[in-house]
Amino acid sequence: MSIAIRRILVLCEGNHCRSPLAEALLRRALGPASDVRSAGLRALVGEPAHEETRRQGMELGLDLSTHRGRQVTLDLAKRADLILVMDRAQKAACEALAPSVRGRVFLLGHWLSPDRPEIADPIRRSAADHRRVGAHIQGAIQTWLPRLARRTP
C-alpha cells in the first residue's frame, strides 16, 4: 500500500529561511515521487533564500541557490495533501485563507516534544540562531519521515 500524502506544502512567513530549508530536506528524503513545495504567508516574492539558509543548505549537501520566494495562494494550499507550518499563528492564517484545508495543516514540529512544537523565525538574528533553527527543522523532519515514507505491500 502506498500512502496518500504525495503533495506537501511547507509554509513560513517570508519563504526566505525556514520553509526553503524544510522543503529541500523533505524533497531529498522523500524523493521524486513526492511533490514538495514551499511558500510564505507574507513572502519575499522572487527573493533568494537567506544567506545563512543557503550556507546551511550547502553544509547539508543541498543547493538552495535557485530558490525564489513565493506567496502562498489558495490554489497551492488546496492542492496540498499536507501543509506544514512553523507556528500556531501560521496554522490559523493558513486555515483562514483556505478553510477547506483544515485537518491537513500541522506544525512541522507536531511530533516533537509538546514543549517545542513551534519553530522560531531566525530572521535578523545571528548565524548561531540560524543554525539552531536549522537543527530544529532537521529534527522535526526526522519525526515526520516515518509517517510520510512510501509503503509497499
N, C-alpha and C positions, 0 to 999 in steps of 0.2 A: 504494500500500500504506500502511495506517496502522499505527502501532506498537501493541504490545500493552500498553504501560505507560500506564494511564489513572488508576489509583488509587495515589496517593503518600501515604505517612505519614512525617512528619518528627518525629523524637524528640530530646529533650534530657532533662535531669534534671527540672526543675520545670515545664516548659511555660510559662515565665514570661519568658524573654529570647530565647534563640536560636531555638527552634523556631517561636514565633509569627511572628517576622520572616521566617524562611525560608519558612514556609507562605504568608504574604501575598505575598512576592516571586514564588514559584513559581506561585501561583494567578493573579496578574496576567499573568505571562509566558506561561503555558500556556493561559489562557482557560477558558471554561465547559465545554469538552469533557473536561477533566481534573477529577478529584475529589482535591483536595489537602487533607489534614488534618494536625493536629499533636497531640502528646500528650507526656506526661512519664513517665519511669520511676519517679519519686517526685514526682508532680505536686502543685502547689499548687492543688488542685481548687477550681474556682469563682473563683479569684483572677484579676484582670485582668493583662494583660501589664505588665511592669515599666515604671515611668515613663520611664526612658531609652529603652526599646524603643519605647514609644508615640511619644515625641518624635522618635526617628529615623525611625520609620514615617511620621509626618506630613511630615517633611522630604523623604521619598521619594515622597510622594503616596499613602501607604497609611493607611487608617483601621483601627487596631487597638483601637479603643475597645470593640468588642463581644466581643473575645477573652476567654475564660474558660478557666483551666487545666483540663486533662482528663488523667486517668490512662490510660496505655496498657492495653489489655485484650487477651486472647488473640484475641478476635474482630476487633478493629481490626487487629492485626498480620496475621492470616491473610487478611483481605480485601485487603490492600495488594499491589499488583504490585511495588512498590519501597518500601523503608524506608530513609530517610536518617537517619543518626545523627551525633553530633558527635565522638565519640572511640571508641577501641577498646574501652574498658570497657563503653560503652553497646551496642556491637555484640555483645559477648559476653553481656550481660544480656538483650538482645532475643532472641538465638538460644536462650538458656536458657529464657526464657519460652515461646517458640514454636519448638521445633526444626524444624518444617516450613517455616519462613521462611528457613532457611539458603540462601544463594545469591541472596536478594533483599534482603539487608541490606548497605548500603555506607556508608562515611564520606561525609558531604556534601563533604568536601574531597578525595575519592578522586582526582579528575583534576587537582588542583593539584600543585605540585612535591612530590616524595617527602618533603621535609623539613618540609612544612606541611600534612599531611592532616587533623590534628585541629583543632577549633575550640574555643578556651578558653571557659570559663564566666566571664562578666563580673560575676556576682552579687557584691555587696558590694565592687565596685571603682568606680573613678572614671568620670565621664562620658566621659572620653577613652578609657578602656579599652572602654567600651560601643561607642564609635564605631569603634574598631579592630576589634572583634569583628564589628560590623555590616558593615564593609567587607570583612572576611574572608568572611563569609557571602555577600555580594553577588558577590564574585569566584568563590567555589565554585559558586554557582548558575549563573553565566555558563558555567562549564565543563560543566555538565550539560545546558543548554538544547539544544545541537545534537543531543544524544543522545535527548532527550525530545520534540523538536518533531514534530508530525504530518507525515507524508509522504504525498503523493498520487501516483497512478500517472503 
